[in-house]
């Protein structure tokens, strides 16, 4: 990295106004908090819900959410840098952050590639799908890509010049793409261009098949179960396609900036562009929980259920004088209340007693939420 360009960007970082420091650090704090909480919710939703846990495709979503959680844990050091105007966490931590960000970026892209291959076999090559994506084999795929990404991120530690270093324009420690052109070409070709090519070809084939299948079912209505299964798989495919589209929207501009720096041999662009670069890296880990909630009702249901449970616990802790019945009514959804009343009525009818008095529940005990 050219020393004069590094100095220029470092001086801009130090000379920001208080207003800019507050705005930038607050923005990244929000991204960090939402990313961490959102992806923890994704992992918990899959773990808690048997239906989500049994779906092989959700194993990839779980792995992707896990990598996004680790990416969120890399963010606080950048927030500290934005507040102080310099890197103050030492050379060793800088190396660790650079290594983790490069590794997690490659893990995410390779996971996206596996997701596209999974969809390809599920929609286009149905006969081979169950063989290719058994649970144990899927776990081995995920473990292999993590190992592959870890190994590929090791070489910069041994570069004499460059490698992982603090980049003041981006306010993070990263691999300096202009430091070692052969390794940069290797990364761009094998870990960026090749996965994007595979993703594009797989999803092109998938959507052609979905379009063809829809036409067949419209013209010749057949087995209702088969139609329902195809509709469900099409929904899953659209959800995962939205995830990949969001990921590409964030990472394609990042790759373009890296290529420009590699060609110029120095950080050639303005700091605002480099700060946007950093924001896109972390935003790519932020959007997925929202996509799952928008496209998948089961995820949305689990999100709401967990939020109600968190609010319930917080309300009890903050306001212990509030009667438990009031807290339960506050956090319960209308559907849960309706189902609760139906259960009580049915219980009363079955026993032949007053449903309001014989529910098998002590009226003096604390009520609990009823899970559907």
C-alpha positions in Angstrom: 0.0 0.0 0.0 1.4 3.4 -1.0 2.4 5.3 2.1 1.2 8.7 0.9 -2.3 7.3 0.2 -2.3 5.6 3.6 -1.3 8.9 5.2 -4.0 10.8 3.3 -6.8 8.5 4.4 -5.4 8.3 8.0 -5.5 12.1 8.2 -9.1 12.2 6.9 -10.0 9.6 9.6 -8.4 11.7 12.3 -9.7 15.1 11.2 -13.4 14.3 11.1 -15.9 16.5 12.9 -17.6 15.4 16.1 -20.9 15.2 14.1 -19.3 12.8 11.6 -17.8 10.7 14.3 -21.1 10.3 16.1 -23.0 9.6 12.9 -20.6 7.0 11.6 -20.1 5.2 14.9 -23.9 5.2 15.6 -24.7 3.8 12.2 -22.3 0.9 12.6 -23.5 0.3 16.2 -27.0 -0.2 14.8 -25.8 -2.5 12.0 -23.8 -4.5 14.6 -26.7 -4.9 17.1 -29.3 -5.8 14.5 -26.9 -8.2 12.7 -26.1 -10.0 16.0 -29.6 -10.3 17.3 -31.2 -11.1 14.0 -28.8 -14.0 13.2 -29.1 -15.4 16.8 -32.9 -15.4 16.2 -32.4 -17.3 12.9 -30.2 -20.0 14.7 -32.7 -20.2 17.6 -35.7 -20.5 15.2 -34.1 -23.4 13.4 -33.1 -25.1 16.6 -36.5 -24.7 18.3 -38.8 -25.6 15.4 -38.8 -29.3 14.4 -40.1 -28.5 11.0 -37.3 -26.1 10.2 -34.7 -28.3 11.8 -35.6 -31.3 9.6 -35.2 -29.4 6.4 -31.8 -29.9 4.8 -31.8 -26.5 3.1 -32.0 -24.9 6.6 -28.7 -26.5 7.5 -27.1 -24.2 5.0 -29.1 -21.2 6.4 -27.9 -22.1 9.9 -24.3 -22.3 8.8 -24.7 -18.9 7.0 -26.3 -17.3 10.1 -23.4 -18.7 12.2 -20.8 -17.1 9.9 -22.8 -13.8 10.0 -22.7 -13.9 13.9 -18.9 -14.2 13.7 -18.8 -11.3 11.2 -20.8 -9.2 13.7 -18.3 -10.0 16.4 -15.6 -8.5 14.1 -17.4 -5.2 13.9 -16.9 -3.6 17.4 -13.2 -3.1 16.7 -14.1 -1.0 13.7 -16.6 1.0 15.8 -13.8 1.7 18.3 -11.6 2.9 15.3 -14.4 5.2 14.1 -14.7 6.7 17.5 -11.0 7.2 18.3 -9.9 8.0 14.7 -7.1 5.4 14.7 -6.4 1.7 15.1 -5.6 1.3 18.8 -6.0 -2.5 19.4 -2.5 -3.7 18.4 -0.9 -5.5 15.5 -1.9 -9.0 16.6 -5.6 -8.2 16.8 -5.4 -6.5 13.4 -4.1 -9.7 11.9 -6.9 -11.7 13.6 -9.6 -9.3 12.3 -8.2 -9.4 8.8 -8.0 -13.2 8.8 -11.5 -13.6 10.2 -13.2 -11.2 7.7 -11.5 -12.8 4.7 -12.4 -16.3 6.0 -16.0 -15.5 6.8 -16.5 -13.7 3.4 -15.3 -16.9 1.6 -17.4 -19.1 3.8 -20.5 -17.0 3.0 -19.9 -17.1 -0.8 -19.1 -20.9 -0.7 -22.3 -21.5 1.3 -24.3 -19.6 -1.3 -22.8 -21.8 -3.9 -23.8 -24.9 -2.0 -27.3 -23.5 -1.6 -27.6 -23.0 -5.4 -26.3 -26.5 -6.1 -28.8 -27.8 -3.5 -31.7 -26.0 -5.3 -30.4 -27.3 -8.6 -30.6 -31.0 -7.5 -33.9 -30.4 -5.7 -35.7 -28.9 -8.6 -33.8 -30.1 -11.7 -32.2 -33.4 -10.7 -34.8 -34.7 -8.3 -33.8 -38.4 -8.7 -30.3 -37.6 -7.3 -31.3 -35.1 -4.6 -31.8 -37.5 -1.7 -28.5 -39.2 -2.4 -26.5 -36.0 -2.8 -28.0 -34.2 0.2 -28.4 -36.6 3.0 -28.0 -34.9 6.4 -24.7 -36.5 7.2 -23.3 -35.6 3.8 -24.6 -32.1 4.0 -22.8 -31.6 7.3 -19.6 -32.8 5.7 -20.1 -30.3 2.8 -20.4 -27.5 5.3 -17.4 -28.6 7.4 -15.3 -28.9 4.2 -16.1 -25.4 3.0 -15.2 -23.9 6.4 -11.9 -25.8 6.4 -11.2 -24.7 2.8 -11.8 -21.1 3.6 -9.6 -21.2 6.7 -6.7 -22.7 4.7 -7.1 -20.2 1.8 -6.9 -17.3 4.3 -3.5 -18.4 5.8 -1.1 -17.3 3.0 -1.3 -13.5 3.8 0.3 -14.2 7.2 3.5 -15.1 5.3 3.7 -12.2 2.9 6.8 -10.0 3.6 5.0 -6.8 2.6 1.2 -6.2 2.8 -0.9 -9.2 3.9 -3.3 -8.2 6.6 -3.0 -4.6 7.6 -5.1 -1.7 8.9 -6.7 0.3 6.1 -7.7 3.7 7.4 -10.1 4.4 4.6 -12.2 1.3 5.4 -11.6 1.6 9.2 -10.9 -2.1 9.4 -8.0 -4.5 9.0 -8.2 -6.5 5.8 -6.1 -8.3 3.2 -4.5 -5.6 1.1 -5.4 -6.8 -2.4 -2.8 -4.6 -4.1 0.0 -6.1 -2.0 0.3 -9.5 -3.8 -1.2 -9.6 -7.3 -0.8 -13.4 -7.9 -2.7 -14.3 -4.7 -5.3 -11.6 -5.4 -5.9 -13.1 -8.9 -6.2 -16.5 -7.3 -8.8 -15.3 -4.8 -10.8 -13.4 -7.4 -10.8 -16.3 -9.8 -11.3 -19.3 -7.5 -13.2 -17.8 -4.6 -15.3 -15.1 -6.3 -15.6 -15.6 -10.1 -16.1 -19.4 -10.0 -18.7 -19.4 -7.2 -20.7 -16.6 -8.9 -20.6 -18.5 -12.2 -21.9 -21.7 -10.6 -24.6 -19.8 -8.8 -25.7 -18.1 -12.0 -25.8 -21.3 -14.0 -27.6 -23.3 -11.3 -30.3 -20.7 -10.7 -30.8 -20.2 -14.4 -31.6 -23.9 -14.7 -33.7 -23.9 -11.6 -36.0 -21.0 -12.7 -36.4 -22.5 -16.2 -37.5 -25.8 -14.6 -39.9 -24.0 -12.2 -41.4 -22.1 -15.1 -41.7 -25.3 -17.2 -43.3 -27.3 -14.3 -45.8 -24.5 -13.6 -47.0 -24.6 -17.2 -47.4 -28.4 -17.1 -49.5 -28.2 -13.9 -51.6 -25.4 -15.2 -52.4 -27.3 -18.5 -52.7 -30.8 -16.9 -53.8 -30.7 -13.2 -52.8 -33.8 -11.4 -51.9 -35.1 -8.0 -52.7 -32.5 -5.4 -49.8 -33.6 -3.1 -47.3 -33.3 -5.9 -48.6 -29.8 -6.8 -48.3 -28.8 -3.1 -44.8 -30.1 -2.9 -43.7 -28.3 -6.0 -45.2 -25.0 -4.7 -43.4 -25.4 -1.4 -40.1 -26.1 -3.1 -40.6 -23.1 -5.4 -41.2 -20.9 -2.3 -38.0 -22.2 -0.7 -36.1 -21.5 -3.9 -37.4 -17.9 -4.2 -36.3 -17.3 -0.5 -32.8 -18.6 -1.1 -32.6 -16.7 -4.4 -33.5 -13.5 -2.6 -30.7 -14.2 -0.1 -28.1 -14.7 -2.9 -29.4 -11.6 -4.7 -28.9 -9.5 -1.5 -25.5 -11.0 -1.0 -24.5 -10.2 -4.6 -25.8 -6.7 -4.3 -23.4 -6.1 -1.4 -20.4 -8.0 -2.6 -20.2 -7.2 -6.3 -19.4 -3.5 -5.5 -16.8 -4.7 -2.9 -15.1 -6.8 -5.5 -15.0 -3.9 -8.0 -13.3 -1.7 -5.4 -10.8 -4.4 -4.6 -10.0 -4.8 -8.4 -9.6 -1.1 -8.8 -7.1 -0.9 -5.9 -5.2 -4.0 -7.2 -4.9 -2.4 -10.7 -3.9 1.0 -9.3 -1.5 -0.5 -6.8 -2.8 1.8 -4.0 -6.1 2.9 -2.3 -7.0 5.2 -5.1 -10.6 6.1 -4.2 -12.2 8.6 -1.7 -12.8 7.7 1.9 -16.5 7.8 1.5 -16.4 5.0 -1.0 -14.2 2.9 1.3 -16.5 3.5 4.2 -19.4 2.4 2.1 -17.3 -0.7 1.2 -17.1 -1.5 5.0 -20.8 -0.9 5.5 -21.6 -3.3 2.6 -19.4 -6.0 4.2 -21.4 -5.8 7.4 -24.8 -5.2 5.8 -24.5 -8.4 3.9 -24.7 -10.2 7.2 -27.6 -8.0 8.3 -30.2 -8.6 5.6 -30.7 -12.4 5.7 -32.9 -12.6 8.9 -35.3 -10.1 7.4 -35.5 -12.0 4.1 -36.4 -15.2 6.0 -39.1 -13.4 8.0 -40.6 -11.9 4.8 -40.6 -15.0 2.7 -41.1 -17.8 5.3 -44.1 -17.8 7.6 -42.5 -20.4 9.9 -39.5 -18.2 10.5 -41.8 -15.2 11.1 -43.8 -17.2 13.6 -40.7 -18.2 15.5 -39.4 -14.6 15.5 -42.7 -13.4 17.0 -42.8 -16.2 19.5 -39.2 -15.4 20.7 -40.0 -11.6 20.9 -43.0 -12.3 23.0 -41.0 -14.5 25.4 -38.3 -11.8 25.7 -40.9 -9.1 26.4 -42.6 -11.3 28.9 -39.3 -11.9 30.9 -38.4 -8.3 30.7 -41.8 -7.1 31.9 -41.7 -9.5 34.8 -38.2 -8.3 35.8 -38.8 -4.6 35.4 -42.3 -4.6 37.0 -42.6 -7.4 39.5 -45.7 -5.8 41.0 -47.7 -6.4 37.7 -50.0 -9.4 38.1 -48.8 -12.4 36.1 -52.2 -12.6 34.3 -51.7 -9.1 32.9 -48.2 -10.0 31.6 -49.5 -13.1 30.0 -52.3 -11.3 28.2 -49.8 -8.6 27.1 -47.4 -11.0 25.5 -49.8 -13.5 24.1 -51.0 -13.2 20.5 -54.7 -13.1 19.7 -54.5 -16.6 18.2 -53.0 -18.0 21.3 -55.7 -16.5 23.5 -58.4 -17.9 21.2 -56.8 -21.4 21.3 -56.5 -21.1 25.1 -60.2 -20.4 25.4 -61.1 -23.3 23.1 -59.0 -25.7 25.1 -60.6 -24.6 28.4 -64.1 -25.0 26.9 -63.3 -28.4 25.5 -61.9 -29.4 28.8 -65.0 -28.3 30.6 -67.3 -30.1 28.2 -65.4 -33.3 28.4 -65.4 -33.4 32.2 -69.0 -32.2 32.5 -68.2 -29.3 34.9 -67.9 -25.6 34.7 -65.0 -24.9 32.2 -64.1 -21.8 34.1 -63.4 -23.7 37.4 -62.1 -27.1 36.3 -59.2 -26.6 33.9 -56.6 -28.6 35.7 -54.8 -25.3 36.6 -54.4 -23.7 39.9 -55.9 -20.1 39.7 -53.3 -18.9 42.2 -50.3 -20.1 40.2 -48.6 -18.0 37.5 -50.0 -18.5 34.0 -47.8 -19.6 31.2 -47.6 -19.0 27.5 -49.2 -21.7 25.5 -47.2 -22.8 22.4 -49.1 -23.9 19.4 
